C-alpha cells in the first residue's frame, strides 16, 4: 500500500490522458487556450497502461480518467479496455464534458464502466455558451440524458462562478430531482492559466448550502465515506442528491487518498502543490517498473499536510490551467 508521510493511505489515482480540451471554459483557461504539450511529451497509451499497472501493484484500487477532455484522445478506449483486465482495480471512472462521449457509450457499457462525472456549469443555453465559449449545448444535453437513461452512475460537477451561473444552482436541482444522479457544487479555484487570481470567494461551500437550504429547508445530510471530498445531502422528495466540494476552502485534506499523474507524466500529490517527480523518462528507460515505483514512493513520502501548506511551497500554483494538471 502507498502510505504518505502523514499516515494517509493512497488508493485513488486520477490519471490524465491529455491536456487538450475542445471547450474553452472561462474559469479554466484564457480564450486563446494555453501552450498544450507536444505529442512526444505526452505519455502514450501503452505508457499510460504501464503507469496504471505499476500503481495498481502499489495498492491503487480506484482510477479516474481525466484530462483535459479524455475523449479528445482517439485511442482512449484502448486504455479503458486494458484497465478492465486489472483484477485488483475495483473502480474505473471517467470525468468528461460530455461533448465527445456519445459514440463510446455502448462500448463503455460493454466494458462495465458505469461511473461517469459530467462537468456541467449551467443548464441555461446562453450561460453555458458564455462560460464554455463554444456551441455544444445540445450535444452535452443529449449525451447527459442518454447516460442517465441508460443506467450510468452519473455525477454532475457544477463549479459555482460568482456573477455567472449562481442562478442555475436551484434550477439544476429542480431539473434533476426526478433522476438518480448526484449534483456536486464545487468552489471556484483560480487554475486558469494565470488570467485570474483571487484570495477569497463569495460562493464557498457554506454560502452554497445556505442558498440551497433557503429554497429547500427539507434537506438532510447523508453519510459519506471518510475519504469523500463531497459533503452530501438529499432533498425530501428528490431522487437526486447534491454535494458540496470545498475545493478552495480545502476542508478535506486530512483524509486525502488521492494521487495525480498528468498527461505528461508529472506526479502531483496535491492539487495546490508542485509536481514531485516525472515518470515519462523513467517509463521510457531501463528498469522502468522498479524505478517508477521507487520514484512514486519518494513522492508520496513527501506530501504536504494540507493544500494550504502545498501552496506555500508553490508560489506560481495558479499560473497553471486546470486542464494541464488533470482536472
PASE-312704 format. One record per residue (C-alpha): residue in one letter; x, y, z. Coordinates in steps of 0.02 Angstrom, whole numbers, padded with zeros to 5 digits, always signed. Layout:
<marvos>
aXYZ/...
</marvos>
This chain:
<marvos>
x+00000+00000+00000/x+00051+00180-00028/x+00054+00272+00138/x+00112+00452+00144/x+00216+00542+00275/x+00056+00592+00367/x-00005+00411+00378/x-00137+00434+00244/x-00165+00282+00133/x-00166+00323-00053/x-00280+00210-00155/x-00356+00329-00283/x-00269+00385-00443/x-00327+00525-00556/x-00242+00482-00720/x-00245+00619-00852/x-00232+00562-01033/x-00221+00733-01117/x-00206+00917-01075/x-00312+00963-01226/x-00495+01012-01218/x-00621+01058-01352/x-00705+01186-01238/x-00630+01349-01176/x-00715+01373-01008/x-00675+01546-00944/x-00627+01488-00769/x-00505+01358-00837/x-00402+01444-00969/x-00389+01603-01073/x-00495+01613-01231/x-00342+01585-01341/x-00303+01425-01247/x-00136+01377-01170/x+00027+01304-01234/x-00028+01123-01247/x+00104+00988-01231/x+00184+00920-01388/x+00134+00743-01432/x+00306+00672-01392/x+00292+00742-01215/x+00128+00652-01183/x+00125+00477-01113/x+00073+00354-01248/x-00073+00239-01218/x+00048+00095-01188/x+00142+00201-01062/x-00020+00251-00975/x-00061+00066-00962/x+00109+00035-00883/x+00086+00177-00759/x-00084+00108-00710/x-00013-00067-00685/x+00129-00001-00577/x+00013+00097-00465/x-00113-00044-00450/x+00033-00153-00394/x+00064-00021-00260/x-00113-00027-00193/x-00213+00089-00304/x-00387+00013-00323/x-00481+00161-00399/x-00431+00252-00559/x-00521+00402-00630/x-00476+00450-00808/x-00467+00638-00831/x-00398+00770-00949/x-00419+00900-01022/x-00561+00810-01107/x-00516+00624-01108/x-00615+00583-01264/x-00505+00701-01365/x-00385+00552-01360/x-00435+00444-01508/x-00362+00288-01427/x-00438+00313-01255/x-00545+00158-01264/x-00388+00051-01283/x-00330+00112-01113/x-00501+00087-01034/x-00512-00089-01102/x-00341-00128-01028/x-00391-00060-00859/x-00537-00182-00851/x-00410-00325-00856/x-00326-00269-00693/x-00411-00381-00566/x-00358-00280-00413/x-00442-00124-00484/x-00613-00103-00402/x-00671+00059-00484/x-00639+00136-00655/x-00722+00303-00688/x-00711+00445-00812/x-00732+00634-00798/x-00792+00715-00959/x-00876+00871-01027/x-00995+00753-01122/x-00963+00830-01292/x-00874+00680-01369/x-00931+00532-01264/x-01083+00489-01370/x-01004+00366-01493/x-00921+00273-01349/x-01069+00248-01233/x-01111+00073-01295/x-00931+00013-01276/x-00919+00089-01102/x-01072-00013-01053/x-00995-00170-01127/x-00836-00141-01026/x-00937-00115-00868/x-00875+00063-00844/x-01029+00147-00773/x-00962+00288-00661/x-00961+00449-00763/x-00935+00625-00697/x-01002+00759-00814/x-00933+00935-00796/x-01083+01049-00823/x-01085+01225-00752/x-01251+01285-00823/x-01416+01218-00886/x-01465+01379-00971/x-01404+01381-01151/x-01341+01560-01153/x-01250+01539-00988/x-01173+01375-01047/x-01110+01452-01209/x-01044+01606-01120/x-00944+01502-00996/x-00880+01371-01118/x-00858+01490-01265/x-00923+01351-01377/x-01088+01299-01456/x-01104+01123-01384/x-01259+01139-01275/x-01369+01017-01371/x-01233+00885-01384/x-01196+00892-01198/x-01381+00890-01151/x-01419+00742-01264/x-01270+00641-01203/x-01311+00679-01022/x-01491+00620-01042/x-01431+00463-01130/x-01306+00422-00993/x-01440+00443-00859/x-01573+00346-00953/x-01455+00202-00995/x-01410+00169-00815/x-01242+00251-00789/x-01196+00315-00617/x-01192+00499-00662/x-01122+00638-00556/x-01134+00816-00619/x-00993+00932-00568/x-01052+01113-00563/x-00923+01248-00520/x-01012+01398-00444/x-00949+01556-00528/x-00992+01723-00449/x-01092+01831-00569/x-01105+01695-00700/x-01207+01542-00653/x-01271+01555-00475/x-01447+01574-00545/x-01434+01394-00608/x-01397+01316-00438/x-01579+01292-00392/x-01632+01262-00571/x-01517+01113-00593/x-01576+01038-00429/x-01757+01056-00486/x-01718+00982-00657/x-01626+00831-00587/x-01745+00790-00444/x-01828+00651-00545/x-01665+00561-00584/x-01543+00456-00480/x-01397+00573-00505/x-01284+00673-00390/x-01261+00858-00422/x-01099+00917-00341/x-01065+01102-00320/x-00881+01148-00319/x-00799+01306-00258/x-00708+01403-00393/x-00519+01392-00398/x-00405+01510-00498/x-00318+01375-00600/x-00344+01462-00766/x-00175+01493-00845/x-00136+01646-00741/x-00277+01751-00813/x-00368+01769-00647/x-00316+01772-00464/x-00411+01788-00300/x-00384+01755-00116/x-00565+01728-00066/x-00730+01682-00146/x-00909+01733-00119/x-00981+01562-00158/x-00891+01450-00036/x-00972+01286+00015/x-01061+01366+00163/x-01139+01501+00053/x-01194+01372-00074/x-01276+01266+00061/x-01363+01418+00136/x-01431+01464-00036/x-01499+01289-00063/x-01565+01273+00114/x-01663+01434+00096/x-01758+01359-00051/x-01760+01180+00011/x-01764+01179+00202/x-01818+00997+00199/x-01645+00928+00158/x-01544+00805+00260/x-01361+00764+00270/x-01306+00594+00206/x-01171+00478+00270/x-01015+00489+00160/x-00854+00387+00153/x-00714+00457+00262/x-00611+00496+00107/x-00750+00586+00015/x-00714+00763-00043/x-00901+00794-00056/x-01019+00836+00089/x-01180+00754+00030/x-01364+00793+00055/x-01535+00743-00009/x-01690+00849-00026/x-01852+00767+00030/x-01947+00701-00120/x-01796+00708-00237/x-01720+00551-00314/x-01561+00650-00342/x-01435+00701-00210/x-01323+00852-00202/x-01149+00877-00136/x-01032+01019-00089/x-00847+01008-00130/x-00740+01134-00033/x-00604+01133-00165/x-00543+01309-00121/x-00581+01301+00065/x-00488+01134+00073/x-00576+01058+00223/x-00546+00878+00169/x-00355+00871+00164/x-00341+00767+00322/x-00418+00615+00238/x-00350+00640+00061/x-00318+00473-00025/x-00276+00541-00199/x-00129+00545-00316/x-00123+00629-00485/x-00022+00584-00639/x-00032+00714-00777/x-00036+00675-00962/x+00150+00719-00971/x+00195+00605-00825/x+00206+00729-00681/x+00171+00653-00510/x+00062+00775-00412/x+00024+00734-00231/x-00083+00889-00202/x-00182+00994-00324/x-00103+01150-00249/x+00075+01084-00247/x+00221+01069-00366/x+00248+00907-00462/x+00353+00791-00353/x+00427+00691-00498/x+00403+00647-00681/x+00381+00468-00740/x+00392+00495-00928/x+00579+00472-00949/x+00583+00337-00815/x+00449+00237-00906/x+00548+00255-01067/x+00711+00198-00986/x+00782+00037-00915/x+00708-00047-00761/x+00554+00060-00788/x+00441-00027-00662/x+00564-00033-00518/x+00624+00145-00545/x+00446+00210-00564/x+00389+00125-00404/x+00537+00199-00310/x+00501+00375-00376/x+00316+00361-00331/x+00359+00304-00155/x+00478+00451-00138/x+00344+00573-00196/x+00209+00503-00082/x+00332+00509+00063/x+00349+00698+00049/x+00169+00757+00035/x+00113+00921+00108/x-00008+00900+00253/x-00138+01019+00178/x-00173+01112+00018/x-00125+01273+00107/x+00045+01201+00151/x+00068+01142-00027/x+00025+01315-00094/x+00160+01393+00016/x+00287+01283-00074/x+00217+01328-00245/x+00208+01516-00267/x+00159+01500-00451/x+00024+01372-00419/x-00114+01469-00507/x-00011+01502-00664/x-00068+01330-00723/x-00231+01287-00809/x-00337+01152-00731/x-00329+01060-00897/x-00140+01039-00880/x-00145+00965-00704/x-00278+00835-00728/x-00444+00919-00694/
</marvos>
